[in-house]
Amino acid sequence: MRVVAETANGAVAEAMRQIEPHVVAAYPITPQTEVVEEFAGYVSDGRVRTRFVPVESEHSAMSICVGASAAGARVITATSSQGLAYMWEMLYIASGNRLPIVMALVNRALSAPINIHCDHSDSMGARDSGWIQIYCRDAQEVYDTFIQALPIAEHEDVRLPVMVCYDGFIVSHSLARIEMMTDERVRDFIGSYKAVYPLLDRDHPVIYGPLVLYDYYMEFKRQQAEAMNRALEVVFEIGKRFGKISGRSYGLVSSYRMEDADIALAALSSTARTAEVIADELRDQGIRAGVISPRLFRPFPAKALLQALGGIKVLGVLDRADSIGAGMAPLAADIGAALQSAGSNIRLYNRVYGLGGRDLTLSDLKSFFLSLERAGQGKEMPAHFGYLGVRED
Amino acid sequence: MLEIRWHGRGGQGVVTAAKILAAASLREKKYFQAFPEFGPERRGAPLQAFTRIDTIPIRIYSHVTMPDAVVVVDDTLIGHTPLTEGLSEESLLIVNYNRSPGELRSRLKMQTGRLFTVRATEISLANIGRPVTNTAMLGALLSVCPAVSCRAVEEEICYTLAGKIKPELLEANILSFKEAFREVKGE
């Protein structure tokens, strides 16, 4: 084990060097750039034997990933924002063909207006594309999760592409203390690649991407959905197995001080870490506050989430993307559906925050937390949906 | 937790200084964050960088709004950038400035906080031969705000800059760092 000072982007590039995939096809885009830049350096210095394909667009990047993966290669890519939007058509080709491609998705807002900073609009736009989505709270989780993503994607019960999402600039560009494993340990953990139905196996010819109409299309999709559901167990198992070799175990939902909580905040990625600090502050004032963060977002870990929520009365859900016009943002909508199906009477309040990198201040976070506390005591009736940290005048 | 804000211009090694300080704290088994002001970077344009250091894992990912120390690498920012923003009575402001702290306080109309100056440009010119003041300002900062030991920072300067600059310039940067550490002036 090595302890290093590294950014999350640098950690992903290093993990990619350790993994040494057969093919990487990627196009640089802020704030993902260093991942591609540093890994391209490893390729040109001969430190990996990976075939790096510099493409002219993200649509081509994902097309090459699809082709290489179907041919039988282990494939990695990375992108952000407009890059993911430009890949959109090919994302469905990757998941529909059950190709275990792994992507680092450095979250950034979508144009217009043009903005390079963090929000989750890019990955939320792809939440129904059939990719597994895992959100990381800090740089250590990024490094660890990226390594776990390969055995998850390649698991015979799953065979689906995985998106490892982390906050642009906030986590991608911040120097942090990261524990890294030896190359040998990483390679042991991910194992050698076993191609399934590779196109290049000419003795066993197969077809990828045939025309399938109303005769069988629905069966294809049903199988894909089943594979996605099986990923719940696989992600959990691999998170535990990773814990055995690293001392850092992972589940489906991360919880903080939830055991006896009355109120809680739910958020994805780095905001969940910041919220812990406010939960501690409220605990000091005698308010039983906790934080939950779905690490896995697709498939949605409804059961693990309900278990983590325990006996709370009020839940505030923070979304770093809006589903404009829906009246509830993506994370809250999924949590709301899970609560409804379970017949839960936990009250849910949803706030959209941090669009285009807008700072979520500690005081905004605290005042929202406190309004949940007053709602729990029946002293206040907050709006069920709204924006946090925005100019309203 | 200690929070530091760095002010300078693109190309002056401000982000590098913020990162050197953070990475040096790893040598003392501390936890840290170092990040630039998130935005398009242009040579010569004003920019900020931030360092957080603590003995326990850092969980705050919000902006630094109430810094414990502010380091100003380039004095041409005075009057153009809100250098004293968020300062409290205990905060430290360390400026590359060749006149007295008292004179600077009135120029900045600074109400609260402790002010220090250091002739970092002269020190850097004398040692390195170029007005690259980031390593000198690291020395000045550590002199009044011992976040990390000098030894750890010197080692980190060597580790970060080795291979990027000539060995004799590396030595010059260490001399610059040490001289600024001694020469910083308070009110």
Interface residues (C-beta under 8 A of the other chain):
Chain A: V3 V4 A5 I116 H117 D167 F169 I170 V171 H173 S174 L175 A176 R177 S270 T271 R273 T274 E276 V277 G357 D359 L360 T361 L362 L365
Chain B: K19 A22 A23 L26 Y31 F32 Q33 A34 F35 P36 F38 G39 P40 P57 R59 I60 Y61 S62 H63 T65
